[in-house]
Amino acid sequence: MSQGTGEPGLSIWARQIAPSPTLAVDAKAKALKAAGKDVCVFGAGEPDFDTPDFMKEACAKALRDGQTKYIATAGLPALRAAIAADYQARGFGEIKDTQVVVSPGGKFSCYLAILAVVSPGDEVVVPAPYWVSYPEMVKLAGGTPRIVFAGDETGFRLKPEKLRAAITPKTKLVILNSPSNPTGAVYPRVELEALVKVCVEKGVYILSDEIYEQLTYDGVKASSPATFSPEAARLTLTASGFSKTYAMTGWRLGTLVAPQKIASAVADLQSQTTSNATSFAQFGALAAYQQPDKARAAVAAMLQVFDRRRLLLWKGLNALPGVRCFRSEGAFYLFPNISALGLGSDEFASRLLDEELVALVQGSGFGADDYVRLSYATSDEVIQKGLERLGRFCARLAEKRKPAPVRA
């Protein structure tokens, strides 16, 4: 108990948590834009499309029909059944409705999955570059994140020997994210199978974050660890959601498909935190399964635009002095290497915003200080203008890095 008359102070959880750098950059960029500045924003991972009309109408109809009350903690029964049927059709084996939990956002689905299996003292292997929230979620559960780095020289893909070396007797969980935020990397099935084989041999859980599963390019397809074998299915917690695929970020609808005991535990945790995800929003999500042709058409239209922007930005970044950029195959991010320019990512991002009004996210928040993240979920105009400004900025940095001429 604290002594004296001062305030008791914050909990260890509040003291050790780091704020999201992606949201911080987005907030600063919006503040500058509100002040009348012409900011090129490559920050937040949010599609710049609207939610498909047929899904919005399904939600509006639910509101008109009075679907505004509490519903089952784990989600709308019809939606859970549709999700289970969809996963089963995609090779997940027999999936019962009770193995599906709908939560308020994919972020909360990941957090509840971690809370369900990680206890204080447990270790969680987190490949870097990682989504900014993974290590913080692990720490909030009392666990210890064990970071294992894989850079652009390996296509940002972890090798099985590095994973094996990182697993200890304290390891409880390995987090895999393919397609990846922040890199856009997608594991080929054979490489993902090799990682999953290690997890099965060691008997550790896998959290497979597949929120970008439908957003892939160049003919690449994402694979799901739970489909590899019955042993893998018993250890895999598959997180996904509707935010990225259908431009529904503000709707806050995430999903988790997991072995029954874990799904039940997640539902119990949710019952004591949020009760349920927003009821009427779930009717909007259900429409994607009830009208699959419209859903596929909406995703295909968005993908076509994303693909064009991806290549435009990728080519432009690789043309900048001192920058090299891996060609992403999924999601809507590029993660260029800026190490040759002599600045850490924090200073690079801060100065770029101040000097050229370009907002991107520093790689330090993703466990990769030699990189920065750009989202191409923005207009062609912003990409072109942003590349021009980046070019000026990088040229100035590269000029300063040139060695002084040697005097005779």
C-alpha positions as CSV (number, residue, x, y, z in Angstrom):
1,M,0.0,0.0,0.0
2,S,1.3,3.5,-0.8
3,Q,2.2,5.7,2.1
4,G,1.6,9.4,2.7
5,T,-1.0,11.8,1.4
6,G,0.1,11.8,-2.3
7,E,-1.7,10.1,-5.1
8,P,-1.3,6.3,-5.2
9,G,0.1,6.3,-8.8
10,L,-0.4,4.3,-11.9
11,S,-0.4,0.5,-12.2
12,I,2.6,-1.3,-13.6
13,W,0.5,-2.0,-16.7
14,A,-0.1,1.7,-17.4
15,R,3.5,2.6,-16.6
16,Q,5.1,0.1,-19.0
17,I,2.7,0.4,-22.0
18,A,4.0,2.4,-25.0
19,P,1.5,4.5,-27.0
20,S,0.8,3.4,-30.6
21,P,3.3,5.3,-32.9
22,T,1.0,4.8,-35.9
23,L,-1.9,6.6,-34.1
24,A,0.4,9.3,-32.8
25,V,1.7,10.1,-36.3
26,D,-1.9,10.1,-37.6
27,A,-3.0,12.5,-34.9
28,K,-0.1,14.9,-35.6
29,A,-0.7,14.8,-39.3
30,K,-4.4,15.5,-38.8
31,A,-3.6,18.4,-36.5
32,L,-1.3,19.9,-39.2
33,K,-3.9,19.5,-41.8
34,A,-6.5,21.1,-39.6
35,A,-4.2,24.1,-39.3
36,G,-4.2,24.4,-43.1
37,K,-1.0,22.6,-43.9
38,D,-0.7,20.5,-47.1
39,V,0.4,17.2,-45.5
40,C,1.1,14.1,-47.5
41,V,-0.1,11.3,-45.1
42,F,1.3,7.8,-45.4
43,G,0.7,6.9,-41.8
44,A,-2.4,5.0,-40.6
45,G,-3.2,1.6,-41.9
46,E,-6.7,2.5,-43.0
47,P,-8.2,1.9,-46.5
48,D,-9.3,5.2,-48.1
49,F,-12.3,3.5,-49.5
50,D,-15.8,3.6,-48.1
51,T,-17.5,0.4,-46.7
52,P,-19.5,-1.3,-49.5
53,D,-23.0,0.1,-49.7
54,F,-24.7,-3.3,-49.4
55,M,-23.0,-3.9,-46.0
56,K,-23.9,-0.4,-44.8
57,E,-27.5,-1.0,-45.8
58,A,-27.6,-4.3,-43.9
59,C,-26.4,-2.4,-40.8
60,A,-28.9,0.4,-41.3
61,K,-31.7,-2.2,-41.7
62,A,-30.7,-3.8,-38.4
63,L,-30.9,-0.4,-36.7
64,R,-34.4,0.2,-38.2
65,D,-35.4,-3.3,-37.1
66,G,-34.4,-2.5,-33.5
67,Q,-31.3,-4.7,-33.4
68,T,-29.7,-2.4,-30.7
69,K,-29.7,-4.6,-27.6
70,Y,-27.2,-6.9,-26.0
71,I,-26.5,-10.1,-28.0
72,A,-24.6,-13.3,-27.3
73,T,-21.1,-12.4,-25.9
74,A,-19.3,-14.4,-28.6
75,G,-21.2,-12.8,-31.4
76,L,-24.4,-12.9,-33.5
77,P,-25.2,-16.6,-34.0
78,A,-25.9,-16.3,-37.7
79,L,-22.5,-14.5,-38.2
80,R,-20.6,-17.0,-36.2
81,A,-22.2,-19.8,-38.2
82,A,-21.3,-18.1,-41.5
83,I,-17.7,-17.5,-40.3
84,A,-17.4,-21.2,-39.3
85,A,-18.7,-22.4,-42.7
86,D,-16.4,-20.1,-44.5
87,Y,-13.3,-21.3,-42.6
88,Q,-14.4,-24.9,-43.1
89,A,-14.7,-24.3,-46.8
90,R,-11.2,-23.0,-46.8
91,G,-9.7,-26.1,-45.5
92,F,-9.8,-25.6,-41.7
93,G,-11.5,-29.0,-41.1
94,E,-14.6,-29.2,-39.0
95,I,-15.2,-25.8,-37.3
96,K,-18.0,-25.5,-34.9
97,D,-19.8,-22.2,-34.3
98,T,-18.6,-22.3,-30.7
99,Q,-15.0,-22.0,-31.9
100,V,-15.7,-18.6,-33.3
101,V,-15.7,-15.3,-31.3
102,V,-16.5,-11.9,-32.7
103,S,-14.9,-9.1,-30.9
104,P,-14.7,-5.3,-31.0
105,G,-11.9,-5.2,-33.6
106,G,-9.1,-7.4,-34.8
107,K,-6.8,-5.7,-32.2
108,F,-9.0,-6.9,-29.4
109,S,-9.2,-10.4,-30.9
110,C,-5.4,-10.6,-30.8
111,Y,-5.3,-9.3,-27.2
112,L,-7.9,-11.7,-25.9
113,A,-6.1,-14.6,-27.6
114,I,-2.9,-13.6,-25.9
115,L,-4.7,-13.2,-22.5
116,A,-6.3,-16.6,-22.9
117,V,-3.0,-18.5,-23.1
118,V,-0.2,-16.3,-21.7
119,S,0.5,-16.1,-17.9
120,P,3.1,-14.0,-16.0
121,G,6.5,-15.5,-16.6
122,D,5.6,-17.0,-20.0
123,E,7.6,-16.0,-23.1
124,V,6.1,-15.1,-26.5
125,V,8.3,-15.2,-29.7
126,V,7.5,-12.1,-31.7
127,P,9.2,-11.9,-35.2
128,A,10.4,-8.4,-36.1
129,P,9.5,-6.2,-37.9
130,Y,6.3,-6.7,-35.9
131,W,3.0,-4.9,-35.7
132,V,3.4,-2.3,-32.9
133,S,0.8,-3.8,-30.6
134,Y,2.1,-7.4,-30.3
135,P,4.9,-6.8,-27.7
136,E,2.6,-4.4,-25.7
137,M,-0.2,-6.9,-25.6
138,V,2.2,-9.6,-24.4
139,K,3.5,-7.3,-21.6
140,L,-0.1,-6.5,-20.6
141,A,-0.7,-10.2,-20.1
142,G,2.4,-10.4,-17.8
143,G,4.4,-12.2,-20.4
144,T,7.8,-11.4,-21.9
145,P,8.1,-10.7,-25.6
146,R,11.2,-12.4,-27.2
147,I,12.0,-10.5,-30.3
148,V,13.6,-12.3,-33.3
149,F,14.6,-10.1,-36.2
150,A,14.3,-10.9,-39.9
151,G,15.3,-8.0,-42.3
152,D,14.8,-7.3,-45.9
153,E,17.7,-9.5,-46.9
154,T,15.4,-12.5,-46.1
155,G,12.3,-10.8,-47.5
156,F,11.3,-10.1,-43.8
157,R,10.6,-13.8,-43.3
158,L,11.8,-15.6,-40.3
159,K,13.8,-18.8,-40.9
160,P,12.9,-22.0,-38.9
161,E,16.4,-22.3,-37.4
162,K,16.1,-18.8,-35.8
163,L,12.6,-19.7,-34.5
164,R,13.9,-22.9,-33.0
165,A,16.8,-21.1,-31.3
166,A,14.4,-18.5,-29.8
167,I,12.0,-21.1,-28.2
168,T,12.8,-21.9,-24.6
169,P,11.1,-23.9,-21.9
170,K,9.2,-20.7,-21.0
171,T,7.8,-20.2,-24.5
172,K,4.0,-20.4,-24.6
173,L,3.2,-18.7,-27.9
174,V,4.6,-17.7,-31.3
175,I,3.0,-14.8,-33.2
176,L,2.9,-15.0,-37.0
177,N,1.5,-12.3,-39.3
178,S,1.2,-13.0,-43.0
179,P,0.5,-10.8,-44.9
180,S,2.5,-8.6,-42.6
181,N,2.1,-5.2,-41.1
182,P,4.4,-3.3,-41.5
183,T,6.4,-5.1,-44.3
184,G,3.7,-6.5,-46.7
185,A,5.6,-9.7,-46.8
186,V,3.7,-13.0,-47.3
187,Y,5.2,-16.3,-46.3
188,P,5.1,-19.0,-49.1
189,R,3.3,-22.0,-47.9
190,V,6.4,-24.2,-47.7
191,E,8.2,-21.6,-45.5
192,L,5.2,-21.2,-43.2
193,E,4.9,-25.0,-42.9
194,A,8.5,-25.1,-41.8
195,L,7.8,-22.6,-39.0
196,V,4.6,-24.4,-37.9
197,K,6.5,-27.7,-37.8
198,V,8.9,-26.2,-35.2
199,C,5.9,-25.0,-33.1
200,V,4.3,-28.4,-33.3
201,E,7.5,-30.1,-32.3
202,K,8.0,-27.8,-29.3
203,G,4.3,-27.8,-28.3
204,V,3.7,-24.1,-28.4
205,Y,0.7,-22.1,-29.4
206,I,0.6,-20.1,-32.6
207,L,-1.3,-16.8,-32.9
208,S,-1.8,-16.4,-36.7
209,D,-2.9,-12.8,-37.4
210,E,-4.5,-13.0,-40.8
211,I,-6.3,-9.6,-40.9
212,Y,-4.9,-8.9,-44.4
213,E,-5.5,-12.4,-45.8
214,Q,-7.5,-11.2,-48.8
215,L,-5.2,-8.4,-49.7
216,T,-2.4,-10.0,-51.8
217,Y,-0.7,-9.3,-55.1
218,D,1.4,-10.8,-57.9
219,G,-0.6,-14.0,-57.8
220,V,0.5,-14.7,-54.2
221,K,-1.9,-16.4,-51.9
222,A,-1.8,-16.3,-48.1
223,S,-1.7,-19.6,-46.2
224,S,-3.2,-20.5,-42.8
225,P,-1.3,-22.6,-40.3
226,A,-4.5,-24.2,-39.0
227,T,-5.0,-25.9,-42.3
228,F,-1.6,-27.7,-42.4
229,S,-2.3,-30.6,-40.1
230,P,-4.6,-31.7,-37.2
231,E,-1.7,-31.1,-34.8
232,A,-1.2,-27.5,-36.1
233,A,-5.0,-26.9,-35.9
234,R,-5.0,-27.9,-32.2
235,L,-2.3,-25.2,-31.5
236,T,-3.4,-22.4,-33.8
237,L,-5.5,-19.3,-32.9
238,T,-6.5,-17.6,-36.1
239,A,-7.3,-13.9,-35.7
240,S,-8.9,-11.8,-38.5
241,G,-11.7,-9.3,-39.0
242,F,-13.5,-7.0,-41.4
243,S,-11.6,-3.7,-41.0
244,K,-9.0,-4.0,-43.8
245,T,-10.8,-6.2,-46.3
246,Y,-14.0,-4.2,-46.4
247,A,-12.8,-0.8,-45.3
248,M,-14.6,-1.1,-41.9
249,T,-12.0,0.2,-39.6
250,G,-14.4,2.2,-37.5
251,W,-16.9,-0.6,-37.2
252,R,-14.6,-2.4,-34.8
253,L,-15.3,-6.1,-35.8
254,G,-12.6,-8.7,-35.3
255,T,-12.8,-12.5,-35.3
256,L,-11.0,-15.4,-33.6
257,V,-11.2,-19.0,-34.6
258,A,-9.5,-21.3,-32.0
259,P,-9.6,-24.7,-30.4
260,Q,-12.8,-25.0,-28.3
261,K,-11.2,-24.5,-24.8
262,I,-9.4,-21.4,-26.0
263,A,-12.5,-20.0,-27.8
264,S,-14.6,-20.5,-24.6
265,A,-11.9,-18.8,-22.5
266,V,-11.8,-15.8,-24.9
267,A,-15.6,-15.5,-24.8
268,D,-15.4,-15.5,-21.0
269,L,-12.8,-12.8,-21.0
270,Q,-14.9,-10.8,-23.4
271,S,-18.0,-11.2,-21.2
272,Q,-16.1,-9.4,-18.4
273,T,-14.7,-6.6,-20.6
274,T,-16.9,-5.5,-23.5
275,S,-19.9,-7.9,-23.2
276,N,-20.1,-8.1,-27.0
277,A,-19.2,-6.4,-30.2
278,T,-21.7,-3.8,-31.4
279,S,-24.8,-5.7,-32.3
280,F,-26.1,-3.9,-35.4
281,A,-22.6,-3.7,-36.9
282,Q,-22.5,-7.5,-37.0
283,F,-25.5,-7.5,-39.4
284,G,-23.4,-5.4,-41.8
285,A,-20.6,-8.0,-41.6
286,L,-23.0,-10.9,-42.1
287,A,-24.1,-9.4,-45.4
288,A,-20.6,-10.2,-46.8
289,Y,-21.4,-13.9,-46.4
290,Q,-25.0,-13.6,-47.5
291,Q,-24.1,-11.7,-50.7
292,P,-20.7,-13.2,-51.6
293,D,-20.7,-11.9,-55.2
294,K,-21.0,-8.3,-54.1
295,A,-18.3,-8.9,-51.4
296,R,-15.9,-10.4,-53.9
297,A,-16.5,-7.6,-56.4
298,A,-15.9,-4.9,-53.7
299,V,-12.6,-6.5,-52.6
300,A,-11.4,-7.0,-56.2
301,A,-12.1,-3.3,-57.1
302,M,-10.1,-2.2,-54.0
303,L,-7.3,-4.6,-54.7
304,Q,-6.9,-3.3,-58.3
305,V,-6.4,0.2,-57.0
306,F,-4.1,-0.8,-54.2
307,D,-1.9,-2.8,-56.6
308,R,-1.4,0.1,-58.9
309,R,-0.5,2.4,-56.0
310,R,1.8,-0.3,-54.6
311,L,3.9,-0.4,-57.7
312,L,3.9,3.3,-58.2
313,L,5.2,3.9,-54.6
314,W,7.6,1.0,-54.7
315,K,9.3,2.1,-57.9
316,G,9.4,5.7,-56.7
317,L,11.0,4.7,-53.4
318,N,13.7,2.6,-55.0
319,A,14.6,5.6,-57.2
320,L,15.4,7.8,-54.2
321,P,19.0,8.3,-53.2
322,G,20.0,6.1,-50.2
323,V,16.8,4.1,-50.1
324,R,16.1,0.5,-51.0
325,C,12.6,-1.0,-50.7
326,F,11.4,-4.6,-50.7
327,R,8.5,-5.3,-53.1
328,S,5.6,-6.1,-50.8
329,E,3.2,-8.9,-51.7
330,G,0.3,-8.2,-49.4
331,A,-1.5,-5.7,-47.1
332,F,-1.0,-2.0,-48.2
333,Y,2.4,-1.1,-46.8
334,L,5.9,-0.6,-48.0
335,F,8.8,-0.7,-45.5
336,P,11.9,0.9,-47.1
337,N,15.4,0.6,-45.7
338,I,16.8,4.1,-44.9
339,S,20.0,3.1,-43.1
340,A,22.3,4.5,-45.8
341,L,21.0,8.0,-45.1
342,G,22.6,8.2,-41.6
343,L,19.5,8.9,-39.5
344,G,17.5,6.7,-37.1
345,S,13.9,6.3,-38.0
346,D,12.6,8.5,-35.3
347,E,14.7,11.5,-36.4
348,F,14.0,10.7,-40.1
349,A,10.2,10.7,-39.6
350,S,10.2,13.8,-37.4
351,R,12.4,15.9,-39.7
352,L,10.5,14.7,-42.8
353,L,7.2,15.9,-41.3
354,D,8.7,19.2,-40.1
355,E,10.7,20.0,-43.3
356,E,8.6,18.5,-46.1
357,L,5.1,17.9,-44.5
358,V,5.3,14.1,-45.2
359,A,3.9,11.9,-42.5
360,L,5.1,8.3,-42.3
361,V,5.7,5.9,-39.4
362,Q,9.2,5.4,-37.9
363,G,10.4,1.8,-38.0
364,S,11.5,1.9,-34.3
365,G,7.9,1.2,-33.3
366,F,8.0,-2.0,-35.4
367,G,11.3,-3.1,-33.9
368,A,13.3,-2.1,-37.0
369,D,15.0,1.3,-36.6
370,D,16.7,1.1,-40.1
371,Y,13.3,1.3,-41.8
372,V,10.1,3.5,-42.1
373,R,6.6,2.4,-43.0
374,L,4.5,4.0,-45.7
375,S,0.8,3.1,-46.3
376,Y,-0.3,3.3,-49.9
377,A,-4.0,3.4,-48.8
378,T,-4.0,7.0,-50.1
379,S,-4.5,8.7,-53.4
380,D,-2.2,8.7,-56.5
381,E,-1.9,12.4,-56.1
382,V,-0.6,12.1,-52.5
383,I,1.8,9.4,-53.6
384,Q,3.3,11.5,-56.4
385,K,3.6,14.6,-54.3
386,G,4.9,12.7,-51.4
387,L,7.6,11.1,-53.5
388,E,8.7,14.5,-54.8
389,R,9.1,15.7,-51.2
390,L,10.8,12.6,-50.1
391,G,13.2,12.9,-53.0
392,R,14.2,16.4,-51.9
393,F,14.6,15.3,-48.3
394,C,16.7,12.2,-49.1
395,A,18.8,14.1,-51.6
396,R,19.8,16.6,-48.9
397,L,20.7,13.7,-46.5
398,A,22.6,11.8,-49.1
399,E,24.6,15.0,-50.0
400,K,25.7,15.4,-46.4
401,R,26.8,11.8,-46.4
402,K,29.2,12.3,-49.3
403,P,32.9,12.3,-48.2
404,A,34.7,15.6,-48.5
405,P,37.0,15.9,-51.5
406,V,40.6,14.9,-50.9
407,R,43.0,17.8,-51.4
408,A,46.1,17.3,-53.5
